Amino acid sequence: MTMALADRVTAGLLFVLGVALLVGGYTMDRLEIRQIHPASIPGLLPMILGILLALCAGLLFRSSFRLDAHNGAPVLSDGSWLRLGITGAVCTIYALGLVGWLSYFWATAIFASAFALIFSFPVNGDRRAQAGSVLAALLLGATVAFGSSLLFRELFLVRLP
């Protein structure tokens, strides 16, 4: 499989997911029976995210043809399957293990820091580069946790565990 083909397959899956989000958000109950303003429908955010995801999928699909012209090198043979497995494992641990066991802030901080460290830690680098990588991952984790907590709490009015 080439990178261009992998991008096309991914774009197709993301487009289907985006359309499903759009349709699911549109078919959600409107809550008008409770005198709630029509603009505050619960499905509004999934509809917006579905549209944006489908748009990004279209852009990825279009750019895959440009990638195909530049580079037909195979992908998924240079450790990408291992990276995919690690990504799946880390995301599963976050979703099924950390969230709910820890507060959202700490679960997200640990997840984002661990993810950044796993994929950007300079194993063969000097101590200074490794220390910088650890500090950057910890800062990223704290920033992502704080920002997403604030976003959910203040903008979406969601109480997080």
Secondary structure, 3 states (H helix, E strand, C coil): CEHHHHHHHHHHHHHHHHHHHHHHHHCCCCCHHHCCCHHHCCCHHHHHHHHHHHHHHHHHHHHHHHHHHHCCCECCCCCHHHHHHHHHHHHHHHHHHHECCECHHHHHHHHHHHHHHHHHCCCCCCHHHHHHHHHHHHHHHHHHHHHHHHHHHHHCCCCCC
